């Protein structure tokens, strides 16, 4: 049997999809069949892909935040608007049991810190309908969740497995925390973030 050779341009995305599928939830739970083949659209005809570049509200934002993406609600999210604010990005997949466990903590943290910290989820490795179901069942609909169907946002932040978290302070400094966060750990990280 002959192995298929991918074009050079397709290799990074393919490698990321394999890594994410193999390492999801710390390797405790395999990705469901077909998960990396997430659909390319979200909501009512909204493109799910990430757009990187200058078509953002704040072109002076740090490079890492100069992108837009569709949300699970079919709206456009402009990450450049996070510049100058404390923010938390939560990288999750709907079939990940650790992510399901964290949902309650993120809902509570967002409610407690809505005035001083911006929250956004970054969903990957599943169809958009599954992402929408996770948001509803997890009670995390009070903040936006970005559809990362092609894995470009996870890759942008160096995330290869879920759950993972990006704590971004108002100066643009980013700390990536990988793995499960309990309620106490999440509160401690948010306190550190706000104190900077």
N, C-alpha and C positions, 0 to 999 in steps of 0.2 A: 504494500500500500504506500502510495506516495504522499508526503506531507505537503499541504498547501503553503505557499509562500505569500505572505501579506505584503502589499506595497509599503514602502518606508513610511508614508504619511499615516497609514492605518495602524502601524505597530504600537505607538504609545497608548492609543485608546484601547487596543486589544489587550495589551499587557495590564493596563489599569483594570479592565473588566475582569480578567482572570484573577488578579491579586485581590480585588474586592470580593469576588465570589468565594475565593479560598479562605479569606481572612475575616469574613463577616462575623460580627459578634464574638470576636476573639477566637474564631474557629469553632465555636461551640455549636453553631447552627449553619448548615449549608444554605446557599442561596437557592430559592425555588427554581425549578426548571424554567429556563427562558428569562430569568430575572434581568440579566445584563442587556437583554434585548428590549429595554424599556421604550415605549412609543415616543415619537418625536414631537408630539403636540400635547398641550395642556389646556384643559378647559375649552372654551368656545373658540377654537381655531387659533389660539395663542401659541406662538412658537415656544417650545420648551428649552431650546438651546440658549447658551449664554452668549451675550454679545460683549466683547471686550473692545475698549477703545475710547474715543473722545465724545461719543454721543451720550454723555451723562450730564446730570444737572450740575455737578461740581467737578469741572476738569482739573481743579487743584487738589483733589483728593489724592491720598497715597495710591500708588500704582495698583496695589492689591485690591483696592476698593473701586477701581474704575471698570465696573461691569454692570450690565443689567441682566435680569433673568425673569422668566415667567413664574408666577406663584401657582400653587395648587388651586387657587380661586380664579385663575385665569387673568390675573392682573400683572402689570409690569412693576418689577422691583428694581430700584436704582440704588446700588450699594454705595455710590459716591455720597449719597445723603447721610451715610453713617459717619463720614469724616467729621472730626471734632467732637464726637460723642463716644461714650463708653458703649460697647456693643458685645453681644454674645451670639455666635453662630453655632448651631447645634447640628451636627452631621448625623443623619439617621437613615434607616431603611425600615419600611413598614413591617417586614417579617422578622425583624431583629427583636428577640425577647428582652435583651438588655435595654434597647431603645424604648420598648413598651413600658418597662419598669421606670425609666427616666422621665417619661411623659408627665406624670403627676408632679414631679419635682420642678420641671420646667414651667408648667402651668402656674404653680404656686410662686415660683421665683419671679416670673414675668408680672404677675399680679402685684407682688410686693415691691417691685423695682421699676414699674412702668414709667415713672417720672424721671428716673436717672439712668436707665440702661435700655438700649434698644435690643430686642431679641428677634432672631430669625432662624428658622429651621432650614436645613439644606438636605432634601430628600433624594435618595438615589436607589438604583438597582431594583426598580419595580415599575409596573404600569401606574400611570397617573391616578387611575381609579382606586388603586390600593393605597396610594399616598393620601388621597382625600379621605378614605375610610380610616386610616391611622389618625389623621388630624381630628376627625370627628370623635372617634372612640377614645382617643387619648385625652380629649378635652383641652387641646392646645391650639384651638382656633383663634385665640386672642392676638396672636402674632403671625406674621407671614411665613410661609414655607415655600422655598424655592424648588422648582423642579429641575433636578440635575440629571436628566436622562442620559446625557453623553459622558458624564463623569468629569467634565471640565472644571467645575467648581471644586470638587473634592481634590482634583489634581492641582489646581491653583493654590490651595492651602496645604498641600502635602499630605492629604488624608488618604489612607489606603484601607482603612477598616472603620466600621462604625461600632459603637458610638464614638464620636470625637467632638471636640469643642474648641472653638477659636474665641479667646477673650481678647478683645481689641480695645485698647484704652484711647482716650480722647486725643492723644498725640499720634496715634497710628501704630503704636507698638502692639505686636500680636504675640500671644502665647497660645500654643496648641497643646491641649490636654487630651490624651488618648485614653479610651477605656471608660468603663462605667463610673458615673459620678452619683453618689447618694445625695440626699437632700442636704445633709450637713456639709459635705465637700463642695457642693454647688454654691451654697451660701457663703462659704469661706472664700471661694474663688471670686465671687461677685464682690464681696467686701474688699478684697485685695484690689480688684479692678477699680472700684469707685474711689478707693483711698489714694490711688496714684495721682 
